[in-house]
Amino acid sequence: MAVPKQRKGRMSTRARRSANDRIAAPSRSICPQCGEVKLPHRVCPNCGYYKDREVLETE
């Protein structure tokens, strides 16, 4: 069985792990009614529309 000849440094280990630990920003979409940025597949918090119909009453 293959065995490493020398121990890997702490910096190499942490640098390799850090690539997988990054937090991705949530994706965004634009509301077709008001043009505001919103989360996809959710009601627009600005106008209250979802899939071309009003779901929430806004002022």
mmCIF file as Biopython writes it, N, C-alpha, C and O atoms, coordinates in Angstrom:
data_model
#
loop_
_atom_site.group_PDB
_atom_site.id
_atom_site.type_symbol
_atom_site.label_atom_id
_atom_site.label_alt_id
_atom_site.label_comp_id
_atom_site.label_asym_id
_atom_site.label_entity_id
_atom_site.label_seq_id
_atom_site.pdbx_PDB_ins_code
_atom_site.Cartn_x
_atom_site.Cartn_y
_atom_site.Cartn_z
_atom_site.occupancy
_atom_site.B_iso_or_equiv
_atom_site.auth_seq_id
_atom_site.auth_asym_id
_atom_site.pdbx_PDB_model_num
ATOM 1   N N  . MET A ? 1  ? 0.844   -1.177 0.000   1.0 0.0 1  A 1 
ATOM 2   C CA . MET A ? 1  ? 0.000   0.000  0.000   1.0 0.0 1  A 1 
ATOM 3   C C  . MET A ? 1  ? 0.890   1.241  0.000   1.0 0.0 1  A 1 
ATOM 4   O O  . MET A ? 1  ? 1.916   1.270  0.679   1.0 0.0 1  A 1 
ATOM 5   N N  . ALA A ? 2  ? 0.503   2.258  -0.753  1.0 0.0 2  A 1 
ATOM 6   C CA . ALA A ? 2  ? 1.306   3.472  -0.852  1.0 0.0 2  A 1 
ATOM 7   C C  . ALA A ? 2  ? 1.208   4.284  0.429   1.0 0.0 2  A 1 
ATOM 8   O O  . ALA A ? 2  ? 0.128   4.476  0.987   1.0 0.0 2  A 1 
ATOM 9   N N  . VAL A ? 3  ? 2.363   4.755  0.877   1.0 0.0 3  A 1 
ATOM 10  C CA . VAL A ? 3  ? 2.447   5.554  2.094   1.0 0.0 3  A 1 
ATOM 11  C C  . VAL A ? 3  ? 3.266   6.799  1.772   1.0 0.0 3  A 1 
ATOM 12  O O  . VAL A ? 3  ? 4.315   6.679  1.138   1.0 0.0 3  A 1 
ATOM 13  N N  . PRO A ? 4  ? 2.825   7.999  2.186   1.0 0.0 4  A 1 
ATOM 14  C CA . PRO A ? 4  ? 3.593   9.193  1.911   1.0 0.0 4  A 1 
ATOM 15  C C  . PRO A ? 4  ? 4.942   9.164  2.627   1.0 0.0 4  A 1 
ATOM 16  O O  . PRO A ? 4  ? 5.035   8.713  3.768   1.0 0.0 4  A 1 
ATOM 17  N N  . LYS A ? 5  ? 5.985   9.646  1.952   1.0 0.0 5  A 1 
ATOM 18  C CA . LYS A ? 5  ? 7.310   9.659  2.566   1.0 0.0 5  A 1 
ATOM 19  C C  . LYS A ? 5  ? 7.438   10.768 3.600   1.0 0.0 5  A 1 
ATOM 20  O O  . LYS A ? 5  ? 8.148   10.623 4.595   1.0 0.0 5  A 1 
ATOM 21  N N  . GLN A ? 6  ? 6.734   11.894 3.353   1.0 0.0 6  A 1 
ATOM 22  C CA . GLN A ? 6  ? 6.794   12.987 4.319   1.0 0.0 6  A 1 
ATOM 23  C C  . GLN A ? 6  ? 5.397   13.519 4.577   1.0 0.0 6  A 1 
ATOM 24  O O  . GLN A ? 6  ? 4.495   13.412 3.747   1.0 0.0 6  A 1 
ATOM 25  N N  . ARG A ? 7  ? 5.255   14.091 5.750   1.0 0.0 7  A 1 
ATOM 26  C CA . ARG A ? 7  ? 3.971   14.629 6.158   1.0 0.0 7  A 1 
ATOM 27  C C  . ARG A ? 7  ? 3.679   15.920 5.392   1.0 0.0 7  A 1 
ATOM 28  O O  . ARG A ? 7  ? 4.568   16.745 5.183   1.0 0.0 7  A 1 
ATOM 29  N N  . LYS A ? 8  ? 2.418   16.083 4.977   1.0 0.0 8  A 1 
ATOM 30  C CA . LYS A ? 8  ? 2.005   17.322 4.317   1.0 0.0 8  A 1 
ATOM 31  C C  . LYS A ? 8  ? 1.885   18.418 5.368   1.0 0.0 8  A 1 
ATOM 32  O O  . LYS A ? 8  ? 1.473   18.176 6.502   1.0 0.0 8  A 1 
ATOM 33  N N  . GLY A ? 9  ? 2.254   19.628 4.961   1.0 0.0 9  A 1 
ATOM 34  C CA . GLY A ? 9  ? 2.179   20.757 5.873   1.0 0.0 9  A 1 
ATOM 35  C C  . GLY A ? 9  ? 0.754   21.192 6.133   1.0 0.0 9  A 1 
ATOM 36  O O  . GLY A ? 9  ? -0.159  20.852 5.381   1.0 0.0 9  A 1 
ATOM 37  N N  . ARG A ? 10 ? 0.571   21.939 7.194   1.0 0.0 10 A 1 
ATOM 38  C CA . ARG A ? 10 ? -0.751  22.427 7.567   1.0 0.0 10 A 1 
ATOM 39  C C  . ARG A ? 10 ? -1.287  23.392 6.508   1.0 0.0 10 A 1 
ATOM 40  O O  . ARG A ? 10 ? -2.489  23.421 6.242   1.0 0.0 10 A 1 
ATOM 41  N N  . MET A ? 11 ? -0.406  24.171 5.913   1.0 0.0 11 A 1 
ATOM 42  C CA . MET A ? 11 ? -0.836  25.142 4.905   1.0 0.0 11 A 1 
ATOM 43  C C  . MET A ? 11 ? -1.389  24.439 3.663   1.0 0.0 11 A 1 
ATOM 44  O O  . MET A ? 11 ? -2.400  24.864 3.104   1.0 0.0 11 A 1 
ATOM 45  N N  . SER A ? 12 ? -0.731  23.380 3.240   1.0 0.0 12 A 1 
ATOM 46  C CA . SER A ? 12 ? -1.218  22.646 2.066   1.0 0.0 12 A 1 
ATOM 47  C C  . SER A ? 12 ? -2.572  22.016 2.329   1.0 0.0 12 A 1 
ATOM 48  O O  . SER A ? 12 ? -3.447  22.037 1.464   1.0 0.0 12 A 1 
ATOM 49  N N  . THR A ? 13 ? -2.749  21.456 3.516   1.0 0.0 13 A 1 
ATOM 50  C CA . THR A ? 13 ? -4.008  20.817 3.855   1.0 0.0 13 A 1 
ATOM 51  C C  . THR A ? 13 ? -5.132  21.839 3.909   1.0 0.0 13 A 1 
ATOM 52  O O  . THR A ? 13 ? -6.209  21.611 3.359   1.0 0.0 13 A 1 
ATOM 53  N N  . ARG A ? 14 ? -4.886  22.952 4.563   1.0 0.0 14 A 1 
ATOM 54  C CA . ARG A ? 14 ? -5.932  23.964 4.698   1.0 0.0 14 A 1 
ATOM 55  C C  . ARG A ? 14 ? -6.243  24.650 3.380   1.0 0.0 14 A 1 
ATOM 56  O O  . ARG A ? 14 ? -7.391  25.023 3.140   1.0 0.0 14 A 1 
ATOM 57  N N  . ALA A ? 15 ? -5.249  24.825 2.522   1.0 0.0 15 A 1 
ATOM 58  C CA . ALA A ? 15 ? -5.493  25.427 1.217   1.0 0.0 15 A 1 
ATOM 59  C C  . ALA A ? 15 ? -6.369  24.514 0.357   1.0 0.0 15 A 1 
ATOM 60  O O  . ALA A ? 15 ? -7.232  24.994 -0.378  1.0 0.0 15 A 1 
ATOM 61  N N  . ARG A ? 16 ? -6.150  23.212 0.447   1.0 0.0 16 A 1 
ATOM 62  C CA . ARG A ? 16 ? -6.959  22.266 -0.317  1.0 0.0 16 A 1 
ATOM 63  C C  . ARG A ? 16 ? -8.394  22.250 0.205   1.0 0.0 16 A 1 
ATOM 64  O O  . ARG A ? 16 ? -9.339  22.213 -0.584  1.0 0.0 16 A 1 
ATOM 65  N N  . ARG A ? 17 ? -8.562  22.276 1.503   1.0 0.0 17 A 1 
ATOM 66  C CA . ARG A ? 17 ? -9.897  22.217 2.085   1.0 0.0 17 A 1 
ATOM 67  C C  . ARG A ? 17 ? -10.680 23.505 1.877   1.0 0.0 17 A 1 
ATOM 68  O O  . ARG A ? 17 ? -11.906 23.476 1.776   1.0 0.0 17 A 1 
ATOM 69  N N  . SER A ? 18 ? -9.984  24.631 1.812   1.0 0.0 18 A 1 
ATOM 70  C CA . SER A ? 18 ? -10.679 25.913 1.739   1.0 0.0 18 A 1 
ATOM 71  C C  . SER A ? 18 ? -11.455 26.069 0.435   1.0 0.0 18 A 1 
ATOM 72  O O  . SER A ? 18 ? -12.433 26.814 0.396   1.0 0.0 18 A 1 
ATOM 73  N N  . ALA A ? 19 ? -11.048 25.392 -0.625  1.0 0.0 19 A 1 
ATOM 74  C CA . ALA A ? 19 ? -11.757 25.489 -1.899  1.0 0.0 19 A 1 
ATOM 75  C C  . ALA A ? 19 ? -13.157 24.912 -1.783  1.0 0.0 19 A 1 
ATOM 76  O O  . ALA A ? 19 ? -14.059 25.367 -2.485  1.0 0.0 19 A 1 
ATOM 77  N N  . ASN A ? 20 ? -13.367 23.933 -0.926  1.0 0.0 20 A 1 
ATOM 78  C CA . ASN A ? 20 ? -14.675 23.310 -0.762  1.0 0.0 20 A 1 
ATOM 79  C C  . ASN A ? 20 ? -15.515 23.974 0.316   1.0 0.0 20 A 1 
ATOM 80  O O  . ASN A ? 20 ? -16.715 23.715 0.409   1.0 0.0 20 A 1 
ATOM 81  N N  . ASP A ? 21 ? -14.904 24.826 1.133   1.0 0.0 21 A 1 
ATOM 82  C CA . ASP A ? 21 ? -15.625 25.447 2.240   1.0 0.0 21 A 1 
ATOM 83  C C  . ASP A ? 21 ? -16.226 26.793 1.881   1.0 0.0 21 A 1 
ATOM 84  O O  . ASP A ? 21 ? -16.863 27.418 2.728   1.0 0.0 21 A 1 
ATOM 85  N N  . ARG A ? 22 ? -16.046 27.258 0.660   1.0 0.0 22 A 1 
ATOM 86  C CA . ARG A ? 22 ? -16.572 28.559 0.278   1.0 0.0 22 A 1 
ATOM 87  C C  . ARG A ? 22 ? -18.094 28.513 0.233   1.0 0.0 22 A 1 
ATOM 88  O O  . ARG A ? 22 ? -18.696 27.532 -0.205  1.0 0.0 22 A 1 
ATOM 89  N N  . ILE A ? 23 ? -18.684 29.584 0.689   1.0 0.0 23 A 1 
ATOM 90  C CA . ILE A ? 23 ? -20.140 29.689 0.675   1.0 0.0 23 A 1 
ATOM 91  C C  . ILE A ? 23 ? -20.547 30.411 -0.608  1.0 0.0 23 A 1 
ATOM 92  O O  . ILE A ? 23 ? -20.101 31.527 -0.873  1.0 0.0 23 A 1 
ATOM 93  N N  . ALA A ? 24 ? -21.380 29.774 -1.382  1.0 0.0 24 A 1 
ATOM 94  C CA . ALA A ? 24 ? -21.828 30.373 -2.640  1.0 0.0 24 A 1 
ATOM 95  C C  . ALA A ? 24 ? -22.967 31.348 -2.363  1.0 0.0 24 A 1 
ATOM 96  O O  . ALA A ? 24 ? -23.825 31.083 -1.521  1.0 0.0 24 A 1 
ATOM 97  N N  . ALA A ? 25 ? -22.975 32.466 -3.064  1.0 0.0 25 A 1 
ATOM 98  C CA . ALA A ? 25 ? -24.045 33.441 -2.922  1.0 0.0 25 A 1 
ATOM 99  C C  . ALA A ? 25 ? -25.327 32.879 -3.537  1.0 0.0 25 A 1 
ATOM 100 O O  . ALA A ? 25 ? -25.269 32.177 -4.547  1.0 0.0 25 A 1 
ATOM 101 N N  . PRO A ? 26 ? -26.475 33.176 -2.943  1.0 0.0 26 A 1 
ATOM 102 C CA . PRO A ? 26 ? -27.714 32.653 -3.522  1.0 0.0 26 A 1 
ATOM 103 C C  . PRO A ? 26 ? -27.975 33.259 -4.893  1.0 0.0 26 A 1 
ATOM 104 O O  . PRO A ? 26 ? -27.652 34.421 -5.141  1.0 0.0 26 A 1 
ATOM 105 N N  . SER A ? 27 ? -28.562 32.465 -5.778  1.0 0.0 27 A 1 
ATOM 106 C CA . SER A ? 27 ? -28.851 32.957 -7.122  1.0 0.0 27 A 1 
ATOM 107 C C  . SER A ? 27 ? -29.981 33.979 -7.055  1.0 0.0 27 A 1 
ATOM 108 O O  . SER A ? 27 ? -30.820 33.935 -6.155  1.0 0.0 27 A 1 
ATOM 109 N N  . ARG A ? 28 ? -29.993 34.881 -8.000  1.0 0.0 28 A 1 
ATOM 110 C CA . ARG A ? 28 ? -30.987 35.947 -8.034  1.0 0.0 28 A 1 
ATOM 111 C C  . ARG A ? 28 ? -31.676 35.961 -9.388  1.0 0.0 28 A 1 
ATOM 112 O O  . ARG A ? 28 ? -31.089 35.572 -10.398 1.0 0.0 28 A 1 
ATOM 113 N N  . SER A ? 29 ? -32.909 36.404 -9.402  1.0 0.0 29 A 1 
ATOM 114 C CA . SER A ? 29 ? -33.628 36.591 -10.659 1.0 0.0 29 A 1 
ATOM 115 C C  . SER A ? 29 ? -34.335 37.941 -10.603 1.0 0.0 29 A 1 
ATOM 116 O O  . SER A ? 29 ? -34.406 38.571 -9.547  1.0 0.0 29 A 1 
ATOM 117 N N  . ILE A ? 30 ? -34.850 38.374 -11.731 1.0 0.0 30 A 1 
ATOM 118 C CA . ILE A ? 30 ? -35.509 39.673 -11.823 1.0 0.0 30 A 1 
ATOM 119 C C  . ILE A ? 30 ? -37.011 39.448 -11.954 1.0 0.0 30 A 1 
ATOM 120 O O  . ILE A ? 30 ? -37.467 38.616 -12.737 1.0 0.0 30 A 1 
ATOM 121 N N  . CYS A ? 31 ? -37.754 40.197 -11.181 1.0 0.0 31 A 1 
ATOM 122 C CA . CYS A ? 31 ? -39.219 40.105 -11.214 1.0 0.0 31 A 1 
ATOM 123 C C  . CYS A ? 31 ? -39.722 40.680 -12.537 1.0 0.0 31 A 1 
ATOM 124 O O  . CYS A ? 31 ? -39.359 41.801 -12.893 1.0 0.0 31 A 1 
ATOM 125 N N  . PRO A ? 32 ? -40.554 39.934 -13.274 1.0 0.0 32 A 1 
ATOM 126 C CA . PRO A ? 32 ? -41.058 40.449 -14.548 1.0 0.0 32 A 1 
ATOM 127 C C  . PRO A ? 32 ? -42.060 41.593 -14.387 1.0 0.0 32 A 1 
ATOM 128 O O  . PRO A ? 32 ? -42.269 42.362 -15.325 1.0 0.0 32 A 1 
ATOM 129 N N  . GLN A ? 33 ? -42.681 41.715 -13.215 1.0 0.0 33 A 1 
ATOM 130 C CA . GLN A ? 33 ? -43.671 42.777 -12.996 1.0 0.0 33 A 1 
ATOM 131 C C  . GLN A ? 33 ? -43.020 44.125 -12.678 1.0 0.0 33 A 1 
ATOM 132 O O  . GLN A ? 33 ? -43.297 45.131 -13.331 1.0 0.0 33 A 1 
ATOM 133 N N  . CYS A ? 34 ? -42.139 44.128 -11.651 1.0 0.0 34 A 1 
ATOM 134 C CA . CYS A ? 34 ? -41.590 45.407 -11.185 1.0 0.0 34 A 1 
ATOM 135 C C  . CYS A ? 34 ? -40.114 45.583 -11.509 1.0 0.0 34 A 1 
ATOM 136 O O  . CYS A ? 34 ? -39.600 46.696 -11.401 1.0 0.0 34 A 1 
ATOM 137 N N  . GLY A ? 35 ? -39.414 44.518 -11.902 1.0 0.0 35 A 1 
ATOM 138 C CA . GLY A ? 35 ? -38.012 44.623 -12.266 1.0 0.0 35 A 1 
ATOM 139 C C  . GLY A ? 35 ? -37.045 44.560 -11.099 1.0 0.0 35 A 1 
ATOM 140 O O  . GLY A ? 35 ? -35.843 44.737 -11.291 1.0 0.0 35 A 1 
ATOM 141 N N  . GLU A ? 36 ? -37.538 44.313 -9.897  1.0 0.0 36 A 1 
ATOM 142 C CA . GLU A ? 36 ? -36.669 44.217 -8.730  1.0 0.0 36 A 1 
ATOM 143 C C  . GLU A ? 36 ? -35.978 42.857 -8.688  1.0 0.0 36 A 1 
ATOM 144 O O  . GLU A ? 36 ? -36.440 41.892 -9.297  1.0 0.0 36 A 1 
ATOM 145 N N  . VAL A ? 37 ? -34.879 42.797 -7.968  1.0 0.0 37 A 1 
ATOM 146 C CA . VAL A ? 37 ? -34.145 41.544 -7.797  1.0 0.0 37 A 1 
ATOM 147 C C  . VAL A ? 37 ? -34.819 40.736 -6.698  1.0 0.0 37 A 1 
ATOM 148 O O  . VAL A ? 37 ? -35.145 41.263 -5.634  1.0 0.0 37 A 1 
ATOM 149 N N  . LYS A ? 38 ? -35.026 39.439 -6.969  1.0 0.0 38 A 1 
ATOM 150 C CA . LYS A ? 38 ? -35.673 38.561 -5.988  1.0 0.0 38 A 1 
ATOM 151 C C  . LYS A ? 38 ? -35.071 37.175 -6.076  1.0 0.0 38 A 1 
ATOM 152 O O  . LYS A ? 38 ? -34.334 36.868 -7.013  1.0 0.0 38 A 1 
ATOM 153 N N  . LEU A ? 39 ? -35.382 36.342 -5.101  1.0 0.0 39 A 1 
ATOM 154 C CA . LEU A ? 39 ? -34.951 34.950 -5.133  1.0 0.0 39 A 1 
ATOM 155 C C  . LEU A ? 39 ? -35.824 34.187 -6.122  1.0 0.0 39 A 1 
ATOM 156 O O  . LEU A ? 39 ? -37.023 34.453 -6.212  1.0 0.0 39 A 1 
ATOM 157 N N  . PRO A ? 40 ? -35.248 33.239 -6.870  1.0 0.0 40 A 1 
ATOM 158 C CA . PRO A ? 40 ? -36.052 32.498 -7.843  1.0 0.0 40 A 1 
ATOM 159 C C  . PRO A ? 40 ? -37.077 31.581 -7.169  1.0 0.0 40 A 1 
ATOM 160 O O  . PRO A ? 40 ? -36.831 31.058 -6.082  1.0 0.0 40 A 1 
ATOM 161 N N  . HIS A ? 41 ? -38.204 31.395 -7.808  1.0 0.0 41 A 1 
ATOM 162 C CA . HIS A ? 41 ? -39.295 30.520 -7.358  1.0 0.0 41 A 1 
ATOM 163 C C  . HIS A ? 41 ? -39.897 31.000 -6.042  1.0 0.0 41 A 1 
ATOM 164 O O  . HIS A ? 41 ? -40.351 30.191 -5.232  1.0 0.0 41 A 1 
ATOM 165 N N  . ARG A ? 42 ? -39.901 32.316 -5.829  1.0 0.0 42 A 1 
ATOM 166 C CA . ARG A ? 42 ? -40.493 32.880 -4.627  1.0 0.0 42 A 1 
ATOM 167 C C  . ARG A ? 42 ? -41.285 34.131 -4.989  1.0 0.0 42 A 1 
ATOM 168 O O  . ARG A ? 42 ? -41.061 34.748 -6.031  1.0 0.0 42 A 1 
ATOM 169 N N  . VAL A ? 43 ? -42.208 34.489 -4.113  1.0 0.0 43 A 1 
ATOM 170 C CA . VAL A ? 43 ? -43.013 35.681 -4.324  1.0 0.0 43 A 1 
ATOM 171 C C  . VAL A ? 43 ? -42.113 36.903 -4.220  1.0 0.0 43 A 1 
ATOM 172 O O  . VAL A ? 43 ? -41.238 36.969 -3.356  1.0 0.0 43 A 1 
ATOM 173 N N  . CYS A ? 44 ? -42.331 37.861 -5.098  1.0 0.0 44 A 1 
ATOM 174 C CA . CYS A ? 44 ? -41.548 39.100 -5.072  1.0 0.0 44 A 1 
ATOM 175 C C  . CYS A ? 44 ? -41.933 39.892 -3.823  1.0 0.0 44 A 1 
ATOM 176 O O  . CYS A ? 44 ? -43.112 40.192 -3.635  1.0 0.0 44 A 1 
ATOM 177 N N  . PRO A ? 45 ? -40.970 40.240 -2.964  1.0 0.0 45 A 1 
ATOM 178 C CA . PRO A ? 45 ? -41.319 40.991 -1.756  1.0 0.0 45 A 1 
ATOM 179 C C  . PRO A ? 45 ? -41.712 42.434 -2.054  1.0 0.0 45 A 1 
ATOM 180 O O  . PRO A ? 45 ? -42.318 43.094 -1.210  1.0 0.0 45 A 1 
ATOM 181 N N  . ASN A ? 46 ? -41.379 42.929 -3.237  1.0 0.0 46 A 1 
ATOM 182 C CA . ASN A ? 46 ? -41.684 44.320 -3.571  1.0 0.0 46 A 1 
ATOM 183 C C  . ASN A ? 46 ? -43.119 44.485 -4.065  1.0 0.0 46 A 1 
ATOM 184 O O  . ASN A ? 46 ? -43.847 45.348 -3.575  1.0 0.0 46 A 1 
ATOM 185 N N  . CYS A ? 47 ? -43.530 43.661 -5.031  1.0 0.0 47 A 1 
ATOM 186 C CA . CYS A ? 47 ? -44.864 43.837 -5.617  1.0 0.0 47 A 1 
ATOM 187 C C  . CYS A ? 47 ? -45.853 42.733 -5.225  1.0 0.0 47 A 1 
ATOM 188 O O  . CYS A ? 47 ? -47.059 42.923 -5.383  1.0 0.0 47 A 1 
ATOM 189 N N  . GLY A ? 48 ? -45.383 41.591 -4.723  1.0 0.0 48 A 1 
ATOM 190 C CA . GLY A ? 48 ? -46.282 40.533 -4.280  1.0 0.0 48 A 1 
ATOM 191 C C  . GLY A ? 48 ? -46.746 39.600 -5.383  1.0 0.0 48 A 1 
ATOM 192 O O  . GLY A ? 48 ? -47.686 38.832 -5.178  1.0 0.0 48 A 1 
ATOM 193 N N  . TYR A ? 49 ? -46.110 39.644 -6.554  1.0 0.0 49 A 1 
ATOM 194 C CA . TYR A ? 49 ? -46.510 38.786 -7.673  1.0 0.0 49 A 1 
ATOM 195 C C  . TYR A ? 49 ? -45.651 37.522 -7.728  1.0 0.0 49 A 1 
ATOM 196 O O  . TYR A ? 49 ? -44.476 37.529 -7.362  1.0 0.0 49 A 1 
ATOM 197 N N  . TYR A ? 50 ? -46.271 36.445 -8.194  1.0 0.0 50 A 1 
ATOM 198 C CA . TYR A ? 50 ? -45.572 35.191 -8.465  1.0 0.0 50 A 1 
ATOM 199 C C  . TYR A ? 50 ? -46.225 34.543 -9.658  1.0 0.0 50 A 1 
ATOM 200 O O  . TYR A ? 50 ? -47.429 34.284 -9.635  1.0 0.0 50 A 1 
ATOM 201 N N  . LYS A ? 51 ? -45.458 34.271 -10.714 1.0 0.0 51 A 1 
ATOM 202 C CA . LYS A ? 51 ? -45.951 33.667 -11.954 1.0 0.0 51 A 1 
ATOM 203 C C  . LYS A ? 51 ? -47.144 34.432 -12.523 1.0 0.0 51 A 1 
ATOM 204 O O  . LYS A ? 51 ? -48.199 33.852 -12.777 1.0 0.0 51 A 1 
ATOM 205 N N  . ASP A ? 52 ? -46.969 35.717 -12.718 1.0 0.0 52 A 1 
ATOM 206 C CA . ASP A ? 52 ? -47.946 36.598 -13.372 1.0 0.0 52 A 1 
ATOM 207 C C  . ASP A ? 52 ? -49.287 36.704 -12.654 1.0 0.0 52 A 1 
ATOM 208 O O  . ASP A ? 52 ? -50.296 37.011 -13.289 1.0 0.0 52 A 1 
ATOM 209 N N  . ARG A ? 53 ? -49.320 36.458 -11.360 1.0 0.0 53 A 1 
ATOM 210 C CA . ARG A ? 53 ? -50.549 36.711 -10.606 1.0 0.0 53 A 1 
ATOM 211 C C  . ARG A ? 53 ? -50.190 37.224 -9.221  1.0 0.0 53 A 1 
ATOM 212 O O  . ARG A ? 53 ? -49.137 36.891 -8.677  1.0 0.0 53 A 1 
ATOM 213 N N  . GLU A ? 54 ? -51.065 38.030 -8.663  1.0 0.0 54 A 1 
ATOM 214 C CA . GLU A ? 54 ? -50.797 38.643 -7.359  1.0 0.0 54 A 1 
ATOM 215 C C  . GLU A ? 54 ? -51.097 37.628 -6.267  1.0 0.0 54 A 1 
ATOM 216 O O  . GLU A ? 54 ? -52.197 37.080 -6.196  1.0 0.0 54 A 1 
ATOM 217 N N  . VAL A ? 55 ? -50.116 37.388 -5.425  1.0 0.0 55 A 1 
ATOM 218 C CA . VAL A ? 55 ? -50.271 36.431 -4.327  1.0 0.0 55 A 1 
ATOM 219 C C  . VAL A ? 55 ? -50.399 37.175 -3.014  1.0 0.0 55 A 1 
ATOM 220 O O  . VAL A ? 55 ? -51.210 36.803 -2.165  1.0 0.0 55 A 1 
ATOM 221 N N  . LEU A ? 56 ? -49.604 38.226 -2.837  1.0 0.0 56 A 1 
ATOM 222 C CA . LEU A ? 56 ? -49.658 39.047 -1.625  1.0 0.0 56 A 1 
ATOM 223 C C  . LEU A ? 56 ? -50.149 40.435 -1.983  1.0 0.0 56 A 1 
ATOM 224 O O  . LEU A ? 56 ? -49.772 40.999 -3.010  1.0 0.0 56 A 1 
ATOM 225 N N  . GLU A ? 57 ? -50.989 40.973 -1.128  1.0 0.0 57 A 1 
ATOM 226 C CA . GLU A ? 57 ? -51.449 42.332 -1.339  1.0 0.0 57 A 1 
ATOM 227 C C  . GLU A ? 57 ? -50.401 43.279 -0.777  1.0 0.0 57 A 1 
ATOM 228 O O  . GLU A ? 57 ? -50.014 43.162 0.385   1.0 0.0 57 A 1 
ATOM 229 N N  . THR A ? 58 ? -49.941 44.216 -1.598  1.0 0.0 58 A 1 
ATOM 230 C CA . THR A ? 58 ? -48.989 45.226 -1.151  1.0 0.0 58 A 1 
ATOM 231 C C  . THR A ? 58 ? -49.625 46.585 -1.288  1.0 0.0 58 A 1 
ATOM 232 O O  . THR A ? 58 ? -50.620 46.749 -1.994  1.0 0.0 58 A 1 
ATOM 233 N N  . GLU A ? 59 ? -49.054 47.551 -0.619  1.0 0.0 59 A 1 
ATOM 234 C CA . GLU A ? 59 ? -49.608 48.897 -0.612  1.0 0.0 59 A 1 
ATOM 235 C C  . GLU A ? 59 ? -49.410 49.632 -1.899  1.0 0.0 59 A 1 
ATOM 236 O O  . GLU A ? 59 ? -49.831 50.782 -2.024  1.0 0.0 59 A 1 
#
